[in-house]
């Protein structure tokens, strides 16, 4: 295992311990609102501080970009960690055990290491570029499902583009598959695509810390990741499609404007 991945795992497990301890007494958690339906807790902040401390103890020259505290370190550093200390905060504060820690390492802008850790289930998803994707030390692959009408998709999109609220572009994609699940944790959605629990994922207006680790998990598990036009601008736009090759291709086709 790559030494940098080992450090990321250590950091994720330390954050997971903080989260699990806090989950035993949710009434004591301090919750603040960052925006409409966007919450942050003292647990998010404590977990991020723990992660940064672990990473900087091993690699003091590396930059860290985190959801709660922004960029720490040089903006143009060769190595940059991208972290989400608790993705799925709304689930967490409601006691719904669907949330995770996400840690990715980029080298010159390319994601090379990835960890997604689900502390409530003790599931550890890891990947190193060129070495495959693993769930708790077991090699995993994206699903082999090929029929779109049997595919189960994950989704993250604002209410204004929800197919049930009139978002026409996504209606065909969602109506023709087996079902769409909005589970409330993008990093877990992407991890679930990597291990075949979901066949595909569509997300809008996401941030680098939502996408960095999960994208490598999917790619190393044999899946595809692109923006809504099939290009590689998804990290900048925050709009992403991901899935097993057969399902990804059909999702992409369903999103394209119909030709007269």
MIDOSE-1310 file (N, C-alpha, C; in nm, 2 decimals, decimal comma, always signed):
residues 260
xxxx	+0,08/-0,12/+0,00/+0,00/+0,00/+0,00/+0,09/+0,12/+0,00; +0,05/+0,22/-0,08/+0,12/+0,35/-0,09/+0,13/+0,42/+0,05; +0,25/+0,47/+0,09/+0,26/+0,53/+0,22/+0,17/+0,65/+0,24; +0,14/+0,73/+0,13/+0,05/+0,84/+0,14/-0,09/+0,80/+0,16
xxxx	-0,13/+0,68/+0,10/-0,26/+0,63/+0,13/-0,27/+0,58/+0,27; -0,17/+0,52/+0,33/-0,17/+0,48/+0,47/-0,20/+0,60/+0,56; -0,13/+0,71/+0,53/-0,16/+0,83/+0,62/-0,30/+0,88/+0,60; -0,35/+0,88/+0,48/-0,49/+0,92/+0,46/-0,59/+0,83/+0,53
xxxx	-0,56/+0,70/+0,54/-0,65/+0,60/+0,61/-0,64/+0,63/+0,76; -0,52/+0,66/+0,81/-0,50/+0,70/+0,95/-0,59/+0,82/+0,98; -0,58/+0,92/+0,90/-0,65/+1,04/+0,92/-0,80/+1,02/+0,92; -0,85/+0,94/+0,82/-0,99/+0,91/+0,81/-1,04/+0,84/+0,93
xxxx	-0,97/+0,74/+0,98/-1,01/+0,66/+1,09/-1,02/+0,75/+1,22; -0,92/+0,84/+1,23/-0,92/+0,93/+1,35/-1,05/+1,02/+1,34; -1,08/+1,07/+1,23/-1,20/+1,15/+1,21/-1,32/+1,07/+1,24; -1,32/+0,94/+1,19/-1,44/+0,86/+1,21/-1,46/+0,83/+1,36
xxxx	-1,36/+0,82/+1,44/-1,37/+0,80/+1,58/-1,44/+0,92/+1,65; -1,40/+1,04/+1,60/-1,47/+1,16/+1,65/-1,62/+1,16/+1,62; -1,65/+1,13/+1,49/-1,79/+1,12/+1,45/-1,87/+1,02/+1,52; -1,81/+0,90/+1,54/-1,89/+0,79/+1,61/-1,91/+0,83/+1,75
xxxx	-1,82/+0,89/+1,81/-1,84/+0,93/+1,96/-1,95/+1,03/+1,97; -1,95/+1,13/+1,87/-2,05/+1,24/+1,88/-2,19/+1,18/+1,84; -2,20/+1,08/+1,76/-2,32/+1,02/+1,72/-2,40/+0,96/+1,84; -2,33/+0,93/+1,95/-2,39/+0,87/+2,06/-2,47/+0,96/+2,14
xxxx	-2,45/+1,09/+2,12/-2,52/+1,20/+2,20/-2,55/+1,32/+2,11; -2,64/+1,30/+2,01/-2,66/+1,41/+1,91/-2,72/+1,53/+1,97; -2,78/+1,52/+2,09/-2,84/+1,64/+2,15/-2,74/+1,74/+2,19; -2,62/+1,70/+2,21/-2,51/+1,79/+2,26/-2,44/+1,86/+2,14
xxxx	-2,47/+1,83/+2,02/-2,40/+1,88/+1,91/-2,44/+2,02/+1,88; -2,35/+2,11/+1,85/-2,38/+2,25/+1,81/-2,39/+2,25/+1,66; -2,51/+2,30/+1,61/-2,54/+2,30/+1,47/-2,56/+2,45/+1,42; -2,49/+2,48/+1,31/-2,51/+2,62/+1,25/-2,55/+2,60/+1,11
xxxx	-2,61/+2,70/+1,05/-2,66/+2,70/+0,91/-2,56/+2,78/+0,83; -2,51/+2,71/+0,72/-2,43/+2,78/+0,62/-2,51/+2,84/+0,51; -2,62/+2,79/+0,49/-2,71/+2,83/+0,38/-2,84/+2,75/+0,38; -2,93/+2,77/+0,29/-3,05/+2,69/+0,28/-3,02/+2,54/+0,28
xxxx	-3,07/+2,47/+0,37/-3,05/+2,32/+0,38/-2,90/+2,28/+0,38; -2,82/+2,37/+0,43/-2,67/+2,34/+0,44/-2,63/+2,37/+0,58; -2,59/+2,26/+0,65/-2,55/+2,27/+0,79/-2,41/+2,24/+0,82; -2,36/+2,29/+0,93/-2,23/+2,25/+0,97/-2,23/+2,24/+1,13
xxxx	-2,16/+2,14/+1,18/-2,16/+2,12/+1,32/-2,02/+2,13/+1,38; -2,01/+2,13/+1,51/-1,88/+2,13/+1,57/-1,81/+2,00/+1,54; -1,88/+1,90/+1,51/-1,82/+1,77/+1,47/-1,75/+1,78/+1,34; -1,81/+1,84/+1,24/-1,74/+1,87/+1,11/-1,61/+1,93/+1,13
xxxx	-1,61/+2,04/+1,21/-1,49/+2,12/+1,23/-1,38/+2,04/+1,31; -1,43/+1,96/+1,41/-1,33/+1,88/+1,49/-1,27/+1,77/+1,40; -1,35/+1,71/+1,32/-1,30/+1,61/+1,23/-1,20/+1,66/+1,13; -1,23/+1,78/+1,07/-1,14/+1,84/+0,98/-1,01/+1,88/+1,04
xxxx	-1,01/+1,93/+1,16/-0,89/+1,97/+1,23/-0,81/+1,85/+1,26; -0,87/+1,74/+1,30/-0,80/+1,61/+1,32/-0,73/+1,56/+1,19; -0,80/+1,57/+1,08/-0,75/+1,52/+0,96/-0,63/+1,60/+0,92; -0,64/+1,74/+0,92/-0,53/+1,83/+0,88/-0,41/+1,80/+0,97
xxxx	-0,43/+1,79/+1,10/-0,32/+1,76/+1,19/-0,25/+1,63/+1,16; -0,32/+1,53/+1,12/-0,26/+1,40/+1,09/-0,18/+1,42/+0,95; -0,24/+1,48/+0,86/-0,17/+1,50/+0,73/-0,05/+1,58/+0,74; -0,06/+1,70/+0,81/+0,05/+1,79/+0,82/+0,17/+1,73/+0,91
xxxx	+0,13/+1,64/+1,00/+0,24/+1,58/+1,08/+0,33/+1,49/+0,99; +0,27/+1,43/+0,89/+0,34/+1,35/+0,80/+0,40/+1,42/+0,68; +0,33/+1,52/+0,63/+0,37/+1,60/+0,51/+0,34/+1,75/+0,54; +0,43/+1,81/+0,61/+0,41/+1,95/+0,65/+0,41/+2,05/+0,53
xxxx	+0,47/+2,01/+0,42/+0,48/+2,10/+0,30/+0,36/+2,08/+0,21; +0,27/+1,99/+0,23/+0,15/+1,97/+0,15/+0,04/+2,07/+0,18; -0,03/+2,12/+0,08/-0,15/+2,20/+0,10/-0,27/+2,11/+0,13; -0,36/+2,17/+0,20/-0,49/+2,10/+0,23/-0,61/+2,19/+0,19
xxxx	-0,70/+2,14/+0,11/-0,82/+2,21/+0,08/-0,94/+2,14/+0,15; -1,00/+2,20/+0,25/-1,11/+2,14/+0,32/-1,24/+2,22/+0,31; -1,35/+2,15/+0,33/-1,48/+2,21/+0,32/-1,50/+2,32/+0,42; -1,45/+2,30/+0,54/-1,48/+2,39/+0,65/-1,38/+2,50/+0,67
xxxx	-1,26/+2,48/+0,64/-1,15/+2,58/+0,67/-1,08/+2,63/+0,54; -1,13/+2,59/+0,42/-1,07/+2,64/+0,30/-0,93/+2,58/+0,28; -0,85/+2,66/+0,20/-0,72/+2,62/+0,16/-0,62/+2,65/+0,27; -0,54/+2,56/+0,31/-0,43/+2,58/+0,41/-0,30/+2,53/+0,34
xxxx	-0,21/+2,63/+0,32/-0,08/+2,60/+0,25/-0,08/+2,67/+0,12; +0,03/+2,65/+0,04/+0,05/+2,71/-0,09/-0,05/+2,68/-0,19; -0,10/+2,78/-0,26/-0,21/+2,76/-0,36/-0,16/+2,67/-0,47; -0,03/+2,68/-0,51/+0,02/+2,61/-0,62/+0,12/+2,49/-0,58
xxxx	+0,09/+2,44/-0,46/+0,17/+2,33/-0,41/+0,16/+2,20/-0,50; +0,27/+2,13/-0,51/+0,27/+2,01/-0,60/+0,17/+1,91/-0,55; +0,16/+1,90/-0,41/+0,07/+1,80/-0,35/-0,04/+1,88/-0,28; -0,16/+1,84/-0,30/-0,27/+1,91/-0,23/-0,37/+1,80/-0,19
xxxx	-0,41/+1,80/-0,06/-0,51/+1,71/-0,01/-0,64/+1,78/-0,02; -0,75/+1,71/-0,06/-0,88/+1,76/-0,07/-0,97/+1,68/+0,02; -1,03/+1,74/+0,12/-1,10/+1,67/+0,23/-1,24/+1,72/+0,25; -1,33/+1,63/+0,28/-1,46/+1,65/+0,34/-1,47/+1,57/+0,46
xxxx	-1,47/+1,64/+0,58/-1,46/+1,57/+0,71/-1,59/+1,49/+0,74; -1,70/+1,54/+0,69/-1,83/+1,48/+0,72/-1,93/+1,51/+0,61; -1,93/+1,43/+0,51/-2,02/+1,45/+0,40/-2,15/+1,38/+0,43; -2,26/+1,45/+0,44/-2,39/+1,40/+0,48/-2,42/+1,45/+0,62
xxxx	-2,39/+1,58/+0,65/-2,41/+1,64/+0,78/-2,56/+1,64/+0,82; -2,65/+1,67/+0,72/-2,79/+1,67/+0,75/-2,84/+1,53/+0,80; -2,79/+1,42/+0,73/-2,82/+1,29/+0,78/-2,77/+1,27/+0,92; -2,64/+1,31/+0,94/-2,58/+1,29/+1,07/-2,66/+1,35/+1,18
xxxx	-2,70/+1,48/+1,17/-2,77/+1,54/+1,28/-2,91/+1,49/+1,30; -2,96/+1,41/+1,21/-3,09/+1,35/+1,22/-3,08/+1,20/+1,27; -2,95/+1,16/+1,29/-2,93/+1,02/+1,33/-2,95/+0,92/+1,22; -2,94/+0,97/+1,10/-2,95/+0,87/+0,99/-2,81/+0,83/+0,95
xxxx	-2,77/+0,71/+0,96/-2,63/+0,67/+0,94/-2,59/+0,65/+0,80; -2,59/+0,76/+0,73/-2,55/+0,76/+0,59/-2,46/+0,89/+0,57; -2,34/+0,88/+0,60/-2,24/+0,99/+0,59/-2,10/+0,93/+0,59; -2,01/+1,01/+0,55/-1,87/+0,96/+0,54/-1,77/+1,06/+0,54
xxxx	-1,64/+1,02/+0,57/-1,52/+1,10/+0,56/-1,46/+1,08/+0,42; -1,42/+1,19/+0,36/-1,35/+1,18/+0,22/-1,22/+1,25/+0,22; -1,12/+1,18/+0,18/-0,98/+1,24/+0,17/-0,92/+1,19/+0,04; -0,87/+1,29/-0,04/-0,81/+1,26/-0,17/-0,68/+1,34/-0,17
xxxx	-0,58/+1,29/-0,24/-0,45/+1,36/-0,27/-0,44/+1,38/-0,42; -0,41/+1,51/-0,45/-0,37/+1,54/-0,59/-0,22/+1,57/-0,60; -0,17/+1,53/-0,71/-0,03/+1,57/-0,74/-0,03/+1,64/-0,88; +0,01/+1,76/-0,88/+0,00/+1,85/-1,00/-0,14/+1,84/-1,06
xxxx	-0,24/+1,85/-0,98/-0,38/+1,85/-1,02/-0,45/+1,72/-1,05; -0,37/+1,61/-1,05/-0,43/+1,48/-1,07/-0,45/+1,40/-0,94; -0,57/+1,35/-0,93/-0,60/+1,27/-0,80/-0,52/+1,14/-0,81; -0,44/+1,11/-0,71/-0,36/+0,99/-0,70/-0,39/+0,90/-0,59
xxxx	-0,45/+0,95/-0,48/-0,49/+0,86/-0,37/-0,63/+0,90/-0,32; -0,70/+0,80/-0,28/-0,84/+0,83/-0,24/-0,88/+0,74/-0,12; -0,95/+0,80/-0,02/-1,01/+0,73/+0,09/-1,15/+0,78/+0,11; -1,25/+0,69/+0,12/-1,38/+0,73/+0,17/-1,41/+0,63/+0,28
xxxx	-1,44/+0,69/+0,40/-1,46/+0,60/+0,52/-1,60/+0,63/+0,58; -1,68/+0,52/+0,59/-1,81/+0,52/+0,65/-1,79/+0,47/+0,79; -1,79/+0,56/+0,89/-1,76/+0,52/+1,03/-1,88/+0,44/+1,09; -2,00/+0,47/+1,05/-2,11/+0,39/+1,11/-2,11/+0,25/+1,07
xxxx	-2,06/+0,21/+0,95/-2,06/+0,08/+0,91/-1,92/+0,02/+0,91; -1,82/+0,10/+0,94/-1,68/+0,06/+0,94/-1,64/+0,01/+0,80; -1,68/+0,08/+0,70/-1,65/+0,04/+0,56/-1,54/+0,14/+0,51; -1,43/+0,09/+0,46/-1,32/+0,17/+0,41/-1,30/+0,15/+0,26
xxxx	-1,32/+0,25/+0,18/-1,31/+0,24/+0,04/-1,17/+0,32/+0,00; -1,08/+0,25/-0,07/-0,95/+0,31/-0,10/-0,91/+0,28/-0,24; -0,83/+0,38/-0,29/-0,77/+0,36/-0,43/-0,64/+0,43/-0,44; -0,55/+0,38/-0,51/-0,43/+0,45/-0,56/-0,43/+0,44/-0,71
xxxx	-0,39/+0,55/-0,77/-0,39/+0,55/-0,92/-0,31/+0,43/-0,97; -0,37/+0,35/-1,06/-0,30/+0,24/-1,12/-0,30/+0,11/-1,04; -0,36/+0,12/-0,92/-0,36/+0,00/-0,84/-0,49/-0,06/-0,80; -0,60/-0,01/-0,86/-0,73/-0,06/-0,83/-0,80/+0,00/-0,71
xxxx	-0,93/-0,04/-0,69/-1,01/+0,01/-0,58/-1,04/-0,11/-0,48; -1,04/-0,08/-0,36/-1,06/-0,18/-0,25/-1,17/-0,14/-0,15; -1,25/-0,23/-0,10/-1,34/-0,21/+0,01/-1,29/-0,30/+0,12; -1,24/-0,24/+0,23/-1,19/-0,32/+0,34/-1,09/-0,43/+0,29
xxxx	-1,00/-0,39/+0,21/-0,89/-0,48/+0,16/-0,93/-0,58/+0,05; -1,06/-0,57/+0,01/-1,11/-0,66/-0,10/-1,12/-0,58/-0,23; -1,06/-0,63/-0,33/-1,06/-0,57/-0,46/-1,21/-0,56/-0,52; -1,25/-0,45/-0,57/-1,39/-0,43/-0,61/-1,39/-0,38/-0,75
xxxx	-1,51/-0,39/-0,82/-1,53/-0,34/-0,95/-1,67/-0,28/-0,96; -1,69/-0,19/-1,06/-1,82/-0,14/-1,09/-1,91/-0,25/-1,13; -2,04/-0,23/-1,13/-2,14/-0,33/-1,17/-2,12/-0,38/-1,31; -2,17/-0,50/-1,34/-2,16/-0,55/-1,48/-2,30/-0,54/-1,54
xxxx	-2,39/-0,47/-1,48/-2,53/-0,46/-1,54/-2,52/-0,38/-1,67; -2,59/-0,42/-1,77/-2,59/-0,36/-1,90/-2,73/-0,30/-1,94; -2,83/-0,35/-1,89/-2,97/-0,30/-1,93/-3,01/-0,18/-1,84; -3,03/-0,07/-1,92/-3,06/+0,05/-1,85/-3,19/+0,05/-1,76
xxxx	-3,28/-0,03/-1,81/-3,41/-0,03/-1,73/-3,40/-0,11/-1,60; -3,28/-0,17/-1,58/-3,25/-0,24/-1,46/-3,15/-0,16/-1,37; -3,11/-0,05/-1,42/-3,00/+0,03/-1,35/-3,06/+0,11/-1,23; -2,99/+0,11/-1,12/-3,02/+0,19/-1,00/-2,92/+0,30/-1,00
xxxx	-2,97/+0,43/-1,00/-2,88/+0,55/-1,00/-2,89/+0,62/-0,87; -2,78/+0,69/-0,84/-2,77/+0,79/-0,73/-2,78/+0,93/-0,79; -2,82/+1,02/-0,71/-2,84/+1,16/-0,76/-2,81/+1,26/-0,65; -2,76/+1,38/-0,70/-2,75/+1,50/-0,61/-2,78/+1,61/-0,70
xxxx	-2,90/+1,68/-0,69/-2,92/+1,80/-0,76/-3,02/+1,89/-0,69; -3,01/+2,02/-0,71/-3,10/+2,12/-0,65/-3,24/+2,09/-0,68; -3,33/+2,14/-0,60/-3,47/+2,11/-0,62/-3,52/+2,17/-0,75; -3,46/+2,27/-0,80/-3,51/+2,34/-0,92/-3,49/+2,25/-1,04
xxxx	-3,39/+2,15/-1,03/-3,37/+2,06/-1,14/-3,42/+1,91/-1,11; -3,49/+1,90/-1,01/-3,55/+1,77/-0,97/-3,65/+1,73/-1,08; -3,64/+1,61/-1,14/-3,74/+1,57/-1,24/-3,88/+1,59/-1,19; -3,91/+1,56/-1,07/-4,04/+1,57/-1,02/-4,09/+1,71/-1,00
xxxx	-4,00/+1,81/-1,01/-4,03/+1,95/-1,00/-4,02/+2,02/-1,13; -4,01/+1,94/-1,24/-4,01/+2,01/-1,37/-3,88/+2,02/-1,44; -3,78/+1,95/-1,40/-3,65/+1,96/-1,46/-3,64/+1,87/-1,58; -3,68/+1,92/-1,70/-3,70/+1,83/-1,82/-3,58/+1,76/-1,87
xxxx	-3,46/+1,81/-1,85/-3,34/+1,75/-1,91/-3,32/+1,61/-1,85; -3,35/+1,60/-1,72/-3,32/+1,47/-1,65/-3,44/+1,37/-1,65; -3,55/+1,41/-1,71/-3,67/+1,33/-1,69/-3,65/+1,19/-1,76; -3,60/+1,19/-1,89/-3,58/+1,07/-1,96/-3,48/+0,98/-1,89
xxxx	-3,37/+1,04/-1,84/-3,27/+0,96/-1,77/-3,33/+0,89/-1,65; -3,41/+0,96/-1,57/-3,46/+0,90/-1,45/-3,58/+0,81/-1,48; -3,66/+0,84/-1,57/-3,78/+0,76/-1,60/-3,75/+0,62/-1,66; -3,64/+0,61/-1,73/-3,61/+0,49/-1,81/-3,53/+0,39/-1,73
xxxx	-3,48/+0,43/-1,61/-3,40/+0,34/-1,53/-3,49/+0,27/-1,43; -3,43/+0,18/-1,35/-3,50/+0,11/-1,24/-3,54/+0,20/-1,13; -3,46/+0,30/-1,09/-3,49/+0,39/-0,98/-3,38/+0,48/-0,96; -3,41/+0,59/-0,89/-3,31/+0,69/-0,85/-3,31/+0,71/-0,70
xxxx	-3,20/+0,72/-0,64/-3,19/+0,73/-0,50/-3,11/+0,86/-0,46; -3,17/+0,94/-0,38/-3,10/+1,06/-0,33/-3,07/+1,04/-0,18; -2,95/+0,98/-0,16/-2,91/+0,93/-0,02/-2,85/+1,04/+0,07; -2,82/+1,15/+0,02/-2,77/+1,26/+0,11/-2,62/+1,26/+0,13
xxxx	-2,54/+1,18/+0,07/-2,40/+1,18/+0,08/-2,33/+1,15/-0,05; -2,29/+1,25/-0,12/-2,23/+1,23/-0,25/-2,11/+1,14/-0,25; -2,03/+1,15/-0,15/-1,90/+1,07/-0,15/-1,94/+0,92/-0,13; -2,04/+0,89/-0,06/-2,09/+0,75/-0,05/-2,15/+0,71/-0,17
xxxx	-2,23/+0,80/-0,24/-2,29/+0,76/-0,37/-2,18/+0,72/-0,47; -2,08/+0,79/-0,47/-1,97/+0,76/-0,57/-1,90/+0,63/-0,53; -1,87/+0,61/-0,40/-1,81/+0,49/-0,35/-1,90/+0,37/-0,38; -2,03/+0,39/-0,37/-2,13/+0,28/-0,41/-2,13/+0,25/-0,55
xxxx	-2,11/+0,35/-0,64/-2,09/+0,32/-0,78/-1,96/+0,23/-0,80; -1,86/+0,27/-0,73/-1,73/+0,20/-0,75/-1,74/+0,05/-0,71; -1,83/+0,02/-0,61/-1,84/-0,12/-0,57/-1,96/-0,19/-0,63; -2,04/-0,12/-0,71/-2,15/-0,19/-0,78/-2,28/-0,18/-0,71
xxxx	-2,29/-0,11/-0,60/-2,42/-0,10/-0,53/-2,51/-0,01/-0,60; -2,46/+0,09/-0,67/-2,53/+0,18/-0,76/-2,46/+0,16/-0,90; -2,54/+0,17/-1,00/-2,49/+0,15/-1,14/-2,44/+0,28/-1,20; -2,49/+0,39/-1,15/-2,45/+0,52/-1,20/-2,49/+0,63/-1,10
xxxx	-2,44/+0,75/-1,13/-2,46/+0,87/-1,05/-2,47/+0,99/-1,14; -2,56/+1,09/-1,10/-2,56/+1,22/-1,17/-2,57/+1,32/-1,06; -2,48/+1,42/-1,06/-2,47/+1,53/-0,96/-2,45/+1,66/-1,02; -2,51/+1,76/-0,96/-2,50/+1,90/-1,01/-2,45/+1,99/-0,90
xxxx	-2,37/+2,09/-0,94/-2,32/+2,20/-0,85/-2,25/+2,14/-0,73; -2,16/+2,04/-0,76/-2,08/+1,98/-0,65/-1,95/+2,05/-0,64; -1,88/+2,03/-0,53/-1,75/+2,09/-0,50/-1,64/+1,99/-0,51; -1,51/+2,03/-0,52/-1,40/+1,94/-0,54/-1,40/+1,83/-0,42
xxxx	-1,43/+1,88/-0,30/-1,43/+1,78/-0,19/-1,54/+1,68/-0,20; -1,64/+1,70/-0,28/-1,75/+1,60/-0,30/-1,70/+1,50/-0,40; -1,61/+1,54/-0,49/-1,58/+1,46/-0,61/-1,45/+1,39/-0,62; -1,35/+1,45/-0,55/-1,21/+1,41/-0,57/-1,19/+1,26/-0,54
xxxx	-1,22/+1,22/-0,42/-1,19/+1,08/-0,38/-1,28/+0,98/-0,46; -1,41/+1,01/-0,47/-1,50/+0,92/-0,53/-1,47/+0,90/-0,68; -1,42/+1,00/-0,74/-1,39/+0,99/-0,89/-1,28/+0,89/-0,91; -1,18/+0,89/-0,82/-1,07/+0,79/-0,84/-1,11/+0,65/-0,81
xxxx	-1,20/+0,64/-0,70/-1,25/+0,51/-0,67/-1,32/+0,45/-0,79; -1,40/+0,53/-0,86/-1,48/+0,48/-0,97/-1,39/+0,44/-1,09; -1,29/+0,53/-1,12/-1,20/+0,51/-1,23/-1,12/+0,38/-1,21; -1,07/+0,37/-1,09/-0,98/+0,25/-1,06/-1,06/+0,12/-1,05
xxxx	-1,20/+0,13/-1,04/-1,28/+0,02/-1,04/-1,34/-0,02/-1,17; -1,29/+0,06/-1,28/-1,33/+0,03/-1,41/-1,45/+0,11/-1,46; -1,49/+0,21/-1,39/-1,60/+0,30/-1,43/-1,55/+0,42/-1,50; -1,65/+0,51/-1,54/-1,62/+0,63/-1,62/-1,68/+0,75/-1,54
xxxx	-1,61/+0,86/-1,55/-1,65/+0,99/-1,49/-1,64/+1,10/-1,60; -1,74/+1,18/-1,61/-1,73/+1,29/-1,71/-1,84/+1,40/-1,67; -1,84/+1,51/-1,74/-1,94/+1,61/-1,72/-2,06/+1,57/-1,80; -2,17/+1,65/-1,80/-2,29/+1,62/-1,86/-2,28/+1,61/-2,02
xxxx	-2,17/+1,66/-2,07/-2,15/+1,65/-2,22/-2,04/+1,54/-2,25; -2,00/+1,46/-2,15/-1,91/+1,36/-2,18/-1,76/+1,41/-2,18; -1,74/+1,53/-2,14/-1,60/+1,59/-2,13/-1,55/+1,58/-1,99; -1,42/+1,63/-1,98/-1,35/+1,62/-1,85/-1,35/+1,75/-1,77
xxxx	-1,45/+1,83/-1,78/-1,46/+1,96/-1,71/-1,54/+1,95/-1,58; -1,57/+1,83/-1,53/-1,66/+1,81/-1,42/-1,60/+1,86/-1,29; -1,47/+1,86/-1,27/-1,42/+1,91/-1,14/-1,43/+2,06/-1,13; -1,43/+2,13/-1,24/-1,45/+2,27/-1,25/-1,60/+2,31/-1,24
xxxx	-1,68/+2,24/-1,32/-1,82/+2,28/-1,33/-1,90/+2,23/-1,21; -1,85/+2,12/-1,15/-1,93/+2,05/-1,04/-2,05/+1,97/-1,09; -2,06/+1,96/-1,22/-2,17/+1,87/-1,28/-2,11/+1,75/-1,33; -2,16/+1,63/-1,29/-2,08/+1,51/-1,31/-2,18/+1,39/-1,34
xxxx	-2,14/+1,30/-1,43/-2,20/+1,17/-1,45/-2,09/+1,07/-1,42; -2,13/+0,96/-1,36/-2,04/+0,85/-1,33/-2,11/+0,72/-1,34; -2,04/+0,61/-1,37/-2,11/+0,49/-1,38/-2,02/+0,38/-1,44; -2,08/+0,26/-1,44/-2,01/+0,15/-1,52/-2,02/+0,19/-1,66
xxxx	-1,93/+0,14/-1,75/-1,92/+0,18/-1,88/-2,05/+0,17/-1,96; -2,12/+0,06/-1,95/-2,25/+0,04/-2,03/-2,36/+0,14/-1,98; -2,37/+0,15/-1,85/-2,48/+0,24/-1,80/-2,44/+0,39/-1,81; -2,31/+0,42/-1,80/-2,27/+0,56/-1,82/-2,30/+0,60/-1,96
xxxx	-2,28/+0,52/-2,06/-2,30/+0,56/-2,20/-2,45/+0,59/-2,22; -2,54/+0,51/-2,16/-2,68/+0,52/-2,17/-2,73/+0,65/-2,10; -2,67/+0,67/-1,98/-2,71/+0,80/-1,91/-2,67/+0,92/-1,99; -2,55/+0,92/-2,05/-2,51/+1,03/-2,12/-2,60/+1,05/-2,25
xxxx	-2,63/+0,95/-2,31/-2,72/+0,96/-2,43/-2,86/+1,02/-2,39; -2,91/+0,98/-2,27/-3,04/+1,02/-2,23/-3,04/+1,17/-2,20; -2,92/+1,23/-2,17/-2,91/+1,37/-2,14/-2,89/+1,46/-2,26; -2,86/+1,41/-2,37/-2,83/+1,49/-2,48/-2,96/+1,54/-2,55
xxxx	-2,96/+1,67/-2,60/-3,07/+1,72/-2,67/-3,11/+1,64/-2,79; -3,24/+1,61/-2,80/-3,29/+1,54/-2,91/-3,27/+1,61/-3,05; -3,23/+1,54/-3,15/-3,21/+1,60/-3,28/-3,34/+1,59/-3,36; -3,38/+1,70/-3,42/-3,50/+1,70/-3,51/-3,47/+1,63/-3,64
